[in-house]
Amino acid sequence: MKTPRSFTRNGAPSHLRIATAVVLTFAATAMALFATFTPKAGLAEAQAFPKPMPFSPIPPKKNATSAQAFAATAALAPNSPWQLLTNQPPVLDYTDCGPGNPILLTDGTVMLQDDGCQDWWKLTPDEFGSYVNGTWTQLASTPAGYSPLYHSSAVLPDGRVIIEGGEYNFLQPVWTNLGAIYDPQTDTWTSVNPPAGWSTIGDAQGVVLFDGTFMQANCCTTQAALLNLNTLTWAPTGSGKFDVNDEEGWTLLPNRQVLTVDAYVFSYDFNGKNSEIYNPATGSWSSAGSTLVQLWDSAKGCGGMNHASYEVGPGVLRPDGTVFYTGANRCDAGHTAIYNSNTGVWTAGPDFPDTLDIADGPAALEPNGKVLMMASPRIFNTPSTFLEWDGASLTEISPAPNASNDSSFYGNFLVLPTGQILFTDFFFVSVYNPSGTYNPAWAPRIQSAPSRVTHGGSYVISGNLFNGMSQGAAYGDDQQAATNFPLVRITNNRTGHVFYSRTHDHSSMAVASSDLVSTHFDVPATQERGPSQLVVVANGIPSAPITVTVN
């Protein structure tokens, strides 16, 4: 989220200038809304907010002519690791919205929002498991009155999807407290009431904890709450939070706790470098120490508080137990830092090259252990640059389609079961094909599984590392696309055709855990009969195959 001052950038491309103009017309609304908002007694702020909430621009305006022009720029170089999907989603409002928040469902399909609009789409891979050649079908729209942009999202252990809040609703900046749960089996949405007393959720972070409990933040206070899926009621948690949740992301750690980097919204300190840990056992936050370099944008060297955007980039857990955290910086290059979850120690990472940073934007863990990320100059500028972190150095890689017209906040990543990284940017949907392969020690290991299954039947499978080594993908504070849950893929030996069974009711969501984990899987009615190979996939890494006969 950004203050209106953040958007007045000279030389911005035409579509960003249009988006800027629209956002500025909303500034008075936002100021009026939050000038009268007073947090609950006992929270981080006892008085009215001293300034309007910062917020992000809406998607760039597009039309048929500009779409054709952008399509021309999307041509890929020979041998590019990027591929545009053969079929692009037929979104209903390409001008105002566009392909955004992607979510991997537990049956191997991808749910995609026309960001800011009410329509959602499903990408089904082709018969050989190709997402590049997949097809789109329209899903049910969100409930009446709810059309969020920049909201939290998560796949629940039972296979349903929850979205909460939204910085915008129907493209109006309201920091809504609405929410809904989507059931893929019935293609229906159910509205979810906010926690008691919450007037905002906005573009706040959410996460499924190790035990499968969904935890949601209130963007504009220090509040957080845990959802009871049976009653759809909330219980408060997260005592001791240093500052409000706004702009901060949450990263699951191997010790089952949650890491965040403070963004100092309403607590401006130009030298602030604090991080925090949430302990589910106590329901409280405590300091995780100094990040050594500043990861949130304080505009310390170019105007200070009145110019600060407070943005923080994504943080991604790697298989070695380190979290690579990226920063934003209006004044110069963004910083990075590495948190060692084994020792609890921060070290400074390399600065981004030139004036690049990630002021909201995506990052994802590739199956090879590298972190893929999307950066752009300073705050909300274009073009975008794509980089990888291999644990020792940052390396620029080939640009994605339309990179010259993108800012980092346009992008979203999703780790696919194929090991590819799905990418959306309000314009197109493409995939990135990582180089190399995974360490076999990171792969799921099946311990118990049926040797025979029947199409339409339901079974239990168990093993280790079923939740992968990481959540997989991250994006600043909102639009979560975690894939730390098991998928079951069955390939027919004779035809080579690929089928995903719907998994649900996983016994754990703990990342990088050696514990035995079980999940239920429902074999689709379309599953072909005969000898087949079954694998469990987590974060794009498959287990060794086992032989199964489909009756």
C-alpha positions as CSV (number, residue, x, y, z in Angstrom):
1,M,0.0,0.0,0.0
2,K,1.2,3.5,-0.7
3,T,0.4,7.1,0.0
4,P,-0.8,9.2,-2.9
5,R,2.5,11.1,-2.9
6,S,4.2,7.8,-3.9
7,F,2.5,7.8,-7.3
8,T,3.6,11.1,-8.8
9,R,6.5,9.8,-10.8
10,N,7.7,11.7,-13.9
11,G,8.2,9.8,-17.0
12,A,5.9,6.9,-16.0
13,P,4.4,4.9,-18.9
14,S,1.0,6.0,-20.0
15,H,-0.9,3.1,-18.5
16,L,0.7,3.7,-15.1
17,R,-0.1,7.5,-15.3
18,I,-3.7,6.6,-16.0
19,A,-3.7,4.3,-13.0
20,T,-2.0,7.0,-10.9
21,A,-4.7,9.5,-11.9
22,V,-7.4,7.1,-10.8
23,V,-5.7,6.3,-7.5
24,L,-5.3,10.0,-6.7
25,T,-9.1,10.5,-7.1
26,F,-9.5,8.0,-4.4
27,A,-7.1,9.8,-2.0
28,A,-9.8,12.0,-0.5
29,T,-12.0,8.9,0.2
30,A,-9.1,7.2,1.9
31,M,-8.2,10.2,4.0
32,A,-11.8,10.7,5.1
33,L,-12.1,7.0,6.0
34,F,-9.1,6.8,8.2
35,A,-9.1,10.3,9.6
36,T,-12.0,9.1,11.8
37,F,-10.8,5.5,12.5
38,T,-9.6,4.9,16.0
39,P,-8.1,1.5,16.9
40,K,-9.4,-0.4,19.9
41,A,-8.2,0.5,23.3
42,G,-5.1,-1.4,24.2
43,L,-3.9,-1.7,20.6
44,A,-0.8,-0.2,19.0
45,E,-2.5,3.2,18.5
46,A,-4.7,4.8,21.2
47,Q,-5.5,7.9,19.1
48,A,-6.8,8.5,15.6
49,F,-4.4,7.5,12.8
50,P,-2.0,10.5,12.3
51,K,-2.2,10.2,8.4
52,P,-4.2,8.3,5.8
53,M,-3.4,4.6,5.3
54,P,-0.8,4.0,2.5
55,F,-2.2,2.1,-0.4
56,S,-1.2,0.5,-3.7
57,P,-2.3,1.6,-7.2
58,I,-5.1,-0.2,-8.9
59,P,-4.3,-2.4,-12.0
60,P,-3.2,-0.4,-15.0
61,K,-5.9,0.6,-17.4
62,K,-6.0,-1.4,-20.6
63,N,-8.0,-1.4,-23.8
64,A,-8.0,-3.4,-27.0
65,T,-5.5,-1.2,-28.7
66,S,-3.1,-1.2,-25.7
67,A,-3.6,-5.0,-25.3
68,Q,-2.4,-5.5,-28.9
69,A,0.6,-3.2,-28.3
70,F,1.5,-5.0,-25.1
71,A,1.1,-8.4,-26.8
72,A,3.7,-7.3,-29.4
73,T,6.1,-6.5,-26.6
74,A,5.6,-10.0,-25.1
75,A,7.5,-11.7,-27.8
76,L,10.1,-14.0,-26.2
77,A,13.7,-14.4,-27.1
78,P,14.9,-17.8,-28.5
79,N,15.5,-20.3,-25.8
80,S,13.8,-18.1,-23.2
81,P,12.9,-19.9,-20.0
82,W,9.5,-18.2,-20.1
83,Q,6.5,-19.5,-22.0
84,L,3.2,-17.8,-22.6
85,L,0.2,-20.0,-22.0
86,T,-1.3,-21.1,-25.3
87,N,-4.8,-20.2,-24.0
88,Q,-5.1,-17.0,-22.0
89,P,-7.9,-16.6,-19.4
90,P,-11.0,-15.0,-21.0
91,V,-11.4,-12.4,-18.2
92,L,-14.6,-10.4,-18.4
93,D,-13.1,-7.0,-17.6
94,Y,-9.6,-6.8,-19.1
95,T,-9.7,-3.0,-19.1
96,D,-10.1,-2.4,-15.3
97,C,-8.9,-5.7,-13.9
98,G,-6.8,-8.5,-15.4
99,P,-5.3,-11.9,-14.5
100,G,-4.0,-11.7,-11.0
101,N,-4.0,-13.8,-7.8
102,P,-3.4,-17.5,-8.7
103,I,-4.2,-20.3,-6.3
104,L,-3.3,-24.0,-6.7
105,L,-6.2,-26.2,-5.7
106,T,-5.7,-29.7,-4.2
107,D,-6.9,-31.4,-7.4
108,G,-4.1,-29.9,-9.5
109,T,-6.1,-27.1,-11.1
110,V,-5.3,-23.4,-10.7
111,M,-7.9,-20.9,-9.5
112,L,-7.3,-17.4,-10.9
113,Q,-8.9,-14.1,-10.0
114,D,-9.7,-11.3,-12.5
115,D,-8.0,-9.0,-9.9
116,G,-10.4,-6.4,-8.6
117,C,-13.4,-8.0,-10.3
118,Q,-15.8,-10.7,-9.1
119,D,-15.1,-13.3,-11.8
120,W,-12.7,-16.2,-11.2
121,W,-11.4,-18.8,-13.6
122,K,-10.0,-22.4,-13.4
123,L,-7.0,-23.6,-15.4
124,T,-7.1,-27.4,-16.0
125,P,-3.9,-28.9,-17.4
126,D,-4.2,-31.0,-20.6
127,E,-4.2,-34.8,-20.7
128,F,-0.5,-34.9,-20.4
129,G,-0.3,-32.6,-17.4
130,S,0.7,-29.4,-19.4
131,Y,-0.4,-26.2,-17.9
132,V,1.0,-24.3,-20.9
133,N,-1.6,-26.1,-23.0
134,G,-4.3,-26.1,-20.4
135,T,-7.9,-24.8,-20.8
136,W,-10.0,-22.3,-18.8
137,T,-13.5,-22.6,-17.4
138,Q,-15.3,-19.9,-15.4
139,L,-16.0,-20.4,-11.7
140,A,-18.7,-18.9,-9.5
141,S,-18.3,-15.2,-8.7
142,T,-17.6,-13.9,-5.2
143,P,-20.7,-13.1,-3.1
144,A,-22.7,-10.0,-3.8
145,G,-21.1,-6.9,-2.6
146,Y,-17.6,-8.4,-2.5
147,S,-15.1,-7.8,-5.3
148,P,-11.7,-7.4,-3.6
149,L,-8.3,-6.4,-4.8
150,Y,-5.1,-7.1,-2.8
151,H,-6.6,-9.5,-0.2
152,S,-5.3,-12.5,1.7
153,S,-5.8,-16.0,0.3
154,A,-5.1,-19.5,1.4
155,V,-5.9,-23.1,0.6
156,L,-7.4,-24.7,3.7
157,P,-6.5,-28.3,4.8
158,D,-10.0,-29.5,3.7
159,G,-9.4,-28.3,0.2
160,R,-11.5,-25.2,0.3
161,V,-10.1,-21.7,-0.4
162,I,-10.5,-18.6,1.8
163,I,-10.0,-15.0,0.8
164,E,-10.2,-12.2,3.4
165,G,-10.4,-8.5,3.2
166,G,-9.2,-6.3,0.3
167,E,-7.5,-3.0,0.1
168,Y,-10.1,-2.2,-2.5
169,N,-13.7,-3.4,-3.0
170,F,-15.1,-2.8,-6.5
171,L,-11.9,-0.8,-7.1
172,Q,-12.7,1.6,-4.3
173,P,-10.2,1.9,-1.4
174,V,-12.1,0.8,1.6
175,W,-9.8,-1.7,3.4
176,T,-12.9,-4.0,3.7
177,N,-13.5,-6.5,6.4
178,L,-15.5,-8.9,4.2
179,G,-14.4,-12.4,3.4
180,A,-15.6,-15.6,1.8
181,I,-14.7,-19.3,1.5
182,Y,-14.9,-21.1,-1.9
183,D,-15.8,-24.8,-2.1
184,P,-14.4,-26.4,-5.4
185,Q,-16.7,-29.4,-5.1
186,T,-19.8,-27.3,-5.3
187,D,-18.4,-24.2,-7.1
188,T,-20.0,-22.0,-4.4
189,W,-18.8,-19.2,-2.1
190,T,-19.9,-18.7,1.5
191,S,-19.5,-15.4,3.2
192,V,-17.4,-15.2,6.3
193,N,-18.1,-12.7,9.1
194,P,-15.0,-10.7,10.3
195,P,-13.7,-11.2,13.9
196,A,-15.7,-9.3,16.5
197,G,-14.9,-5.6,16.5
198,W,-12.8,-5.6,13.3
199,S,-13.8,-2.8,10.9
200,T,-10.8,-3.5,8.6
201,I,-8.9,-6.4,7.2
202,G,-7.7,-4.8,4.0
203,D,-4.6,-6.1,2.3
204,A,-3.5,-7.9,5.4
205,Q,-1.5,-11.1,5.6
206,G,-3.0,-14.6,6.3
207,V,-1.4,-18.0,6.8
208,V,-2.3,-21.6,7.5
209,L,-0.4,-22.6,10.6
210,F,1.4,-26.0,11.0
211,D,-1.7,-27.6,12.6
212,G,-4.0,-26.4,9.8
213,T,-5.5,-23.4,11.6
214,F,-6.0,-20.3,9.4
215,M,-4.6,-17.1,11.0
216,Q,-5.6,-13.7,9.7
217,A,-4.2,-10.3,10.4
218,N,-6.0,-6.9,10.6
219,C,-4.0,-4.6,8.3
220,C,-4.6,-1.5,10.3
221,T,-4.1,-2.7,13.9
222,T,-2.0,-5.2,15.8
223,Q,-4.9,-7.6,15.9
224,A,-4.8,-11.2,14.5
225,A,-7.3,-14.0,14.8
226,L,-7.6,-17.8,14.3
227,L,-10.5,-19.3,12.4
228,N,-12.6,-22.2,13.6
229,L,-13.5,-24.0,10.3
230,N,-16.4,-25.8,11.8
231,T,-18.2,-22.8,13.2
232,L,-16.6,-20.1,11.0
233,T,-15.9,-18.1,14.1
234,W,-12.7,-16.4,15.2
235,A,-10.6,-16.3,18.3
236,P,-8.1,-13.5,19.0
237,T,-4.4,-14.2,19.0
238,G,-1.1,-12.4,18.5
239,S,-0.5,-10.5,21.7
240,G,2.6,-8.4,22.1
241,K,2.9,-7.3,18.5
242,F,5.3,-4.4,18.2
243,D,3.6,-2.4,15.4
244,V,0.4,-2.7,13.3
245,N,0.4,-5.5,10.7
246,D,0.2,-3.3,7.6
247,E,2.6,-4.1,4.8
248,E,4.2,-7.0,6.6
249,G,4.4,-10.6,5.3
250,W,4.3,-13.9,7.3
251,T,6.8,-16.7,6.6
252,L,6.3,-20.2,8.1
253,L,9.5,-21.6,9.7
254,P,10.6,-25.2,10.2
255,N,10.1,-24.7,14.0
256,R,6.4,-24.1,13.3
257,Q,6.6,-20.4,14.2
258,V,6.0,-17.4,11.9
259,L,8.5,-14.7,11.0
260,T,7.7,-11.2,10.0
261,V,9.7,-8.0,9.4
262,D,8.2,-4.8,10.9
263,A,7.2,-2.0,8.5
264,Y,6.7,0.7,11.2
265,V,3.4,1.9,9.8
266,F,2.1,4.5,12.4
267,S,5.4,3.9,14.3
268,Y,7.8,5.7,12.0
269,D,11.5,5.2,13.0
270,F,13.9,6.0,10.2
271,N,16.4,3.6,11.8
272,G,13.9,0.8,12.5
273,K,15.1,-2.7,11.7
274,N,13.1,-5.0,14.0
275,S,11.7,-8.4,13.1
276,E,9.3,-10.6,15.1
277,I,8.4,-14.2,15.7
278,Y,4.9,-15.5,16.4
279,N,4.7,-18.6,18.6
280,P,1.5,-20.6,18.1
281,A,2.0,-22.3,21.4
282,T,1.7,-19.0,23.3
283,G,-0.3,-17.0,20.8
284,S,2.2,-14.1,21.2
285,W,4.9,-12.2,19.3
286,S,8.4,-11.5,20.4
287,S,11.4,-9.9,18.8
288,A,13.5,-11.9,16.3
289,G,16.2,-9.3,16.4
290,S,17.5,-6.7,14.0
291,T,17.6,-7.3,10.3
292,L,20.8,-5.3,10.2
293,V,19.8,-3.5,7.0
294,Q,16.5,-1.8,6.6
295,L,14.0,-3.8,4.6
296,W,11.0,-1.5,4.8
297,D,10.9,1.8,2.8
298,S,11.4,4.6,5.2
299,A,12.7,7.1,2.5
300,K,15.4,7.9,5.1
301,G,17.7,9.4,2.5
302,C,15.2,11.2,0.3
303,G,12.5,13.0,2.4
304,G,11.8,10.8,5.4
305,M,8.4,10.1,6.8
306,N,6.3,12.2,4.4
307,H,7.8,10.3,1.5
308,A,7.9,6.8,3.0
309,S,5.9,4.0,1.4
310,Y,6.5,1.5,4.2
311,E,6.7,-1.3,1.7
312,V,8.5,-4.6,2.4
313,G,9.3,-7.2,-0.2
314,P,8.6,-11.0,0.1
315,G,10.5,-13.4,2.3
316,V,11.0,-17.1,1.2
317,L,12.2,-20.0,3.2
318,R,14.8,-22.1,1.4
319,P,15.6,-25.8,2.0
320,D,18.7,-25.0,4.1
321,G,16.5,-23.3,6.7
322,T,17.3,-19.7,5.7
323,V,14.7,-17.1,4.8
324,F,15.8,-14.8,2.0
325,Y,14.0,-11.5,2.7
326,T,13.8,-8.6,0.2
327,G,13.4,-4.9,0.8
328,A,12.0,-1.7,-0.7
329,N,13.7,1.6,-1.0
330,R,12.4,4.9,-2.6
331,C,15.9,6.4,-2.4
332,D,18.2,3.8,-3.9
333,A,18.7,0.1,-4.3
334,G,16.7,-2.1,-2.0
335,H,18.5,-4.2,0.6
336,T,18.2,-7.9,1.3
337,A,18.8,-9.9,4.5
338,I,19.0,-13.6,5.4
339,Y,17.4,-15.1,8.5
340,N,18.8,-18.4,9.7
341,S,15.9,-20.2,11.3
342,N,18.3,-22.8,12.8
343,T,20.3,-20.2,14.8
344,G,17.9,-17.2,14.9
345,V,20.6,-14.9,13.5
346,W,20.2,-12.3,10.7
347,T,22.9,-11.4,8.2
348,A,22.9,-8.7,5.6
349,G,22.4,-9.9,2.0
350,P,23.5,-8.2,-1.2
351,D,21.8,-5.1,-2.3
352,F,19.7,-5.2,-5.5
353,P,21.6,-3.8,-8.6
354,D,21.0,-0.2,-9.7
355,T,17.9,1.2,-8.1
356,L,15.9,-2.1,-8.1
357,D,13.9,-3.2,-5.1
358,I,10.6,-5.0,-4.4
359,A,7.9,-2.7,-3.2
360,D,5.3,-5.4,-3.0
361,G,5.9,-8.1,-5.5
362,P,6.4,-11.8,-5.9
363,A,9.1,-14.3,-5.1
364,A,9.0,-18.1,-5.2
365,L,11.1,-21.1,-4.3
366,E,12.1,-23.0,-7.4
367,P,12.5,-26.8,-7.0
368,N,16.3,-26.4,-7.4
369,G,16.4,-24.3,-4.2
370,K,16.9,-20.9,-5.9
371,V,14.5,-18.0,-5.1
372,L,13.0,-16.4,-8.2
373,M,11.9,-12.8,-7.7
374,M,10.5,-9.8,-9.6
375,A,12.0,-6.4,-8.9
376,S,11.5,-2.9,-10.4
377,P,13.1,0.6,-9.8
378,R,12.4,2.2,-6.5
379,I,8.6,2.5,-5.7
380,F,6.0,1.4,-8.3
381,N,8.1,2.3,-11.4
382,T,8.7,0.2,-14.5
383,P,10.3,-1.8,-16.1
384,S,10.6,-5.0,-14.1
385,T,13.7,-7.2,-13.7
386,F,13.8,-10.8,-12.8
387,L,16.5,-12.3,-10.5
388,E,17.5,-15.5,-8.7
389,W,19.1,-16.0,-5.4
390,D,21.1,-19.2,-5.1
391,G,22.3,-18.8,-1.5
392,A,25.4,-16.9,-2.4
393,S,24.6,-14.3,-5.1
394,L,21.9,-12.4,-6.9
395,T,21.8,-13.1,-10.7
396,E,19.6,-11.3,-13.3
397,I,17.8,-13.7,-15.6
398,S,15.8,-13.4,-18.8
399,P,12.8,-11.0,-18.6
400,A,9.2,-12.3,-18.5
401,P,6.7,-11.4,-21.2
402,N,5.7,-7.7,-20.9
403,A,8.5,-7.0,-18.4
404,S,9.1,-3.6,-19.9
405,N,5.6,-2.5,-18.9
406,D,5.5,-4.1,-15.5
407,S,6.2,-2.9,-12.0
408,S,6.9,-5.5,-9.3
409,F,3.5,-5.1,-7.6
410,Y,1.8,-6.2,-10.9
411,G,3.2,-9.7,-10.5
412,N,2.2,-13.0,-8.8
413,F,4.0,-16.3,-8.7
414,L,2.6,-19.8,-8.1
415,V,4.6,-23.0,-7.9
416,L,3.0,-25.6,-10.1
417,P,3.1,-29.4,-9.6
418,T,5.3,-29.6,-12.7
419,G,8.0,-27.5,-11.0
420,Q,7.3,-24.6,-13.3
421,I,6.4,-21.2,-11.8
422,L,3.2,-19.7,-13.0
423,F,3.3,-15.9,-13.4
424,T,0.6,-13.3,-13.8
425,D,0.9,-9.5,-14.2
426,F,-2.7,-8.2,-14.9
427,F,-1.9,-8.7,-18.7
428,F,-0.9,-12.2,-19.4
429,V,-0.3,-15.6,-17.8
430,S,3.0,-17.4,-18.4
431,V,5.3,-19.9,-16.8
432,Y,8.9,-19.9,-15.9
433,N,10.9,-23.1,-16.5
434,P,13.7,-23.3,-13.8
435,S,17.0,-24.8,-14.7
436,G,18.5,-27.8,-12.9
437,T,16.6,-30.1,-10.6
438,Y,15.9,-30.8,-7.0
439,N,17.9,-32.5,-4.3
440,P,16.3,-35.9,-3.7
441,A,16.4,-35.3,0.0
442,W,13.8,-32.6,-0.5
443,A,11.3,-34.9,-2.2
444,P,8.2,-36.3,-0.5
445,R,8.6,-40.0,0.6
446,I,5.6,-42.3,0.5
447,Q,5.4,-44.7,3.4
448,S,2.0,-46.2,3.1
449,A,-0.4,-46.2,0.1
450,P,-3.0,-48.5,-1.5
451,S,-1.8,-50.8,-4.3
452,R,-5.2,-50.8,-5.9
453,V,-7.7,-47.9,-6.3
454,T,-11.0,-47.5,-8.0
455,H,-12.0,-44.5,-10.0
456,G,-14.4,-42.5,-7.8
457,G,-12.9,-44.1,-4.6
458,S,-11.4,-42.3,-1.6
459,Y,-8.2,-43.5,0.1
460,V,-5.5,-42.5,2.6
461,I,-1.8,-42.1,1.8
462,S,1.0,-41.2,4.3
463,G,4.6,-40.3,4.2
464,N,7.3,-37.7,5.0
465,L,7.9,-34.2,3.6
466,F,4.3,-34.1,2.3
467,N,4.2,-30.3,2.9
468,G,7.5,-29.5,1.2
469,M,10.4,-27.5,2.3
470,S,8.7,-24.1,2.2
471,Q,5.4,-22.4,1.5
472,G,6.7,-22.0,-2.1
473,A,5.6,-18.5,-3.0
474,A,5.3,-15.1,-1.2
475,Y,4.1,-11.6,-2.0
476,G,4.7,-8.7,0.4
477,D,1.7,-8.6,2.6
478,D,-1.2,-9.9,0.5
479,Q,-2.1,-12.3,-2.3
480,Q,-0.7,-15.4,-0.7
481,A,-0.2,-18.5,-3.0
482,A,1.3,-21.1,-0.7
483,T,1.5,-24.7,-1.9
484,N,2.8,-26.5,1.2
485,F,0.3,-29.4,0.9
486,P,0.4,-32.8,-0.9
487,L,-1.0,-33.5,-4.3
488,V,-1.6,-37.0,-5.7
489,R,-0.8,-37.5,-9.4
490,I,-1.6,-40.8,-11.1
491,T,-0.2,-41.4,-14.6
492,N,-1.6,-44.3,-16.8
493,N,1.3,-46.5,-18.0
494,R,-0.3,-47.2,-21.4
495,T,-1.6,-43.8,-22.4
496,G,0.7,-41.5,-20.4
497,H,-2.3,-39.5,-19.5
498,V,-2.1,-37.5,-16.2
499,F,-4.8,-37.3,-13.5
500,Y,-4.8,-35.5,-10.2
501,S,-6.8,-36.9,-7.3
502,R,-8.3,-34.3,-5.0
503,T,-6.5,-34.3,-1.6
504,H,-8.0,-33.1,1.6
505,D,-7.8,-33.2,5.4
506,H,-4.0,-33.2,5.6
507,S,-2.8,-34.2,9.1
508,S,-0.3,-31.4,9.1
509,M,0.8,-28.2,7.2
510,A,4.2,-28.0,8.8
511,V,7.0,-27.0,6.3
512,A,10.4,-28.8,6.3
513,S,9.1,-31.4,8.8
514,S,10.2,-35.0,9.0
515,D,7.0,-36.0,10.8
516,L,4.7,-38.6,9.3
517,V,1.9,-36.8,7.4
518,S,-1.3,-38.3,6.0
519,T,-3.9,-37.0,3.6
520,H,-7.0,-38.3,2.0
521,F,-7.2,-38.5,-1.8
522,D,-10.3,-39.0,-4.0
523,V,-9.6,-40.7,-7.3
524,P,-11.5,-38.9,-10.1
525,A,-14.3,-40.7,-11.9
526,T,-12.4,-40.0,-15.2
527,Q,-9.3,-41.8,-14.0
528,E,-8.2,-44.4,-16.7
529,R,-8.1,-48.0,-15.6
530,G,-5.0,-50.2,-15.7
531,P,-1.4,-50.2,-14.3
532,S,-0.3,-46.7,-13.4
533,Q,2.4,-44.7,-11.5
534,L,1.4,-42.7,-8.4
535,V,3.5,-39.8,-7.0
536,V,2.9,-37.3,-4.2
537,V,3.9,-33.8,-5.2
538,A,4.7,-30.8,-2.9
539,N,6.0,-27.5,-4.1
540,G,6.7,-28.9,-7.6
541,I,8.8,-31.8,-6.3
542,P,7.5,-35.3,-6.8
543,S,8.1,-38.4,-4.7
544,A,9.6,-41.5,-6.2
545,P,6.7,-43.3,-8.1
546,I,4.9,-46.3,-6.7
547,T,3.0,-48.8,-8.8
548,V,-0.8,-48.7,-8.5
549,T,-3.5,-50.5,-10.3
550,V,-6.7,-48.6,-11.2
551,N,-9.7,-50.9,-11.3
